[in-house]
Each structure stands twice: as C-alpha cells, then as structure tokens.
Amino acid sequence: MKFINILKRSRELAAEADISGVDFMAVQINITGADPGVFYVEVKNGRISVEPYEYYDRQCAITISDADFSKLMRAKLDTVKAYNDGKIAVEGDLGRALQFSDILKSGIKS
C-alpha cells in the first residue's frame, strides 16, 4: 500500500476512533517497504491528529512494514502476536504502543 493511502486511511480511522479516557498520547509510526514514510498520531485536549511528520517528543515509535500496517488497519493482524513475531518494533513506551493499537481498532468498523 502506498504511504499516502496509509496516511489517508489512518486519518479516516482516527476520525472514528474512541479516544475517551486518553489525556495525552504521542506515537510516531515508521512505515517501511516499497513506499516508506513517517507520520505521527497525537491525542491532546480531546482531539486526535494524524500528520505526516516526525514527532521528536514522542512517547514511542512503532516501525512496521506497509503490508503489515495495512493488515493492522483491516484488523487482520494481531498486534501482540505481530510484536512477538518481530513484525512490529517499538522504541519507547510499549504501553503507549498498545494504547495506539486499541485506538486504531476502535476506529475500525466491524
């Protein structure tokens, strides 16, 4: 999946996501593969933002291939299993990475 499509879909999921109970979260997503890119997801003041920039004061950075992130956005990849299998690398607060996964899942329509 092209990076621009991943960013667009991430914004769509963010618009539907349940961020209640999240005071602040700053996660950077590093996409690898044929069309790599970087974006961040920030929850602040009751709003969620998805922007195509690096986030230097992030709580964690998640590195994942474009193919695996595409599966994650369709709920076809279990986050914990993918982490244990080495498909997802996390630098920083692992708890925030799991929280990001939960927020992502909350935006996916069954």
Secondary structure, DSSP 8 states (H G I E B T S, - for coil): --HHHHHHHHHHHHHH---TT-SEEEEEEEEESSS-EEEEEEEETTEEEEESS--TT-SEEEEEEHHHHHHHHTT-S-HHHHHHTTSEEEEE-HHHHHHHHHHHHHHS--
